């Protein structure tokens, strides 16, 4: 490779340094493998070197630093330049040349430290801070040790000094794969993606189990979410998503079980599906995005009953988080925008769900179910290798349409209140449950256009209707796009103009 323009200096997570020597060496080796995987995945040529306290990545590609800031086990990193430094005057001259313009007219501070075997580093960090600060002071506004606008950083190693200014924060935690394997139950919404990320940060390699209640569109949305976790955060691993068609399982629950227990039973069936996937992948735990009290199925009594569906440990990293905290975390991770489109989807919402379930009652309801449906769904699951998957190639263009045909029967799948506030002129309103029950009797000589808030329910119903031989589409871009379409034609109410 050509002479690198800079060195990316990686600092280990503090947790790595606290481990016993054999464990620390194992963690560091895995971290180096993960760094190499990140660079190779992005096609960035680089040379990686390790010392006891640092990893140095020599590369000319400016994309390397933000990429490596997503490698678990990296606490922070800086783009640095390295120079021979045996004497104080050498460090001061080089530092002055590098940072004179950066501190001009600004408040600054100099931070220096010795890294490695201090007995082999003759230079004193405090002397460098004073001498370099004095040299830079004439052109700067002033020295400000508390809230500087520019921080000049000098790391002193044996025979060399590394100069840098900006520091990027890494995710910290432990290198991926040092803490075994688990299976995360994924919905595509905010919670499950953030929960999965939290376990990735603890060094746990994940596979994902997706219990699909919404057809190909729901699956596509979930794949887009988990693809972010795979491509941006899973360096060193090869995660797979196991997509399990849960429609038959859900229908069986609706037909045989009491509605107040639907949600609890559904979650128990999902855990059983996840346990089956975990057994085939050598995983030691399941991961869910549940938080206490967030929805009716997540009360403490219900969580207790749900947890008893399996023997495998269930990890709930979000259990004490608020929804706004979860959404902020999703924004930082990069899944929030996609999760907002997918949203949480469930075709089984009872009007009065049980908030205090008892195991004997739930077991009695489950005894009515056809156990073979779950076994068949797991056995027939689709498996996606996420790191190589091209999600865009899985699109469903035949379901979508970007205009409202004049002869179409338009169906609004939103709530009564949302429909009353605004709907496409002449649109019929149906609850999704009613629509799922009614569409087989729809007229075969009509054309149907469906819409909802995020396009998930409407695409799912359109898919089912097309399977039944009906001409059905959902509106591309969901409600927001439909409102824009209405504005263009002057038929949106004044408050939506």
Secondary structure, 3 states (H helix, E strand, C coil): CCCCCEEEEEEECHHHHCCCHHHHHHHHHHHHHHHHHHHHHCCCCCEEEECCCEEEEEECCCHHHHHHCCCCCEEEEEEEEEEECCCHHHHHHHHHHHHHHHHECCEEEEEEEECCCHHHCCCCHHHHHHHHHHHHHCCECEECCCCCCEEEEEEEECCEEEEECCEEECCCCECCCCCCEEEEECCCCHHHHHHHHHHHHECCEEEEEEEECCHHHHHHHHHHHHHHHHHHHCCCCCCEEEEEECHHHHHHHHHHCCHHHHHHHHHHHHHHHHHHHHHHHCCCEEECCCCCCCCHHHCHHHHHHHHCCCCCEEECCCCCCCHHHHHHHHHHHCCHHHHHHHCCCCCCCCCCCCCCCCHHHHHHHHCCCCHHHHHHHHHCCEEEECCCCCHHHHCCHHHEECCCCCCEEEEECCCHHHHHHCCCCCCEECCHHHHHHHHHHCCCCCEEEEECCCCHHHHHHHHHHHHCCCEEEEECCHHHHHHHHHHHCCCCCHHHC
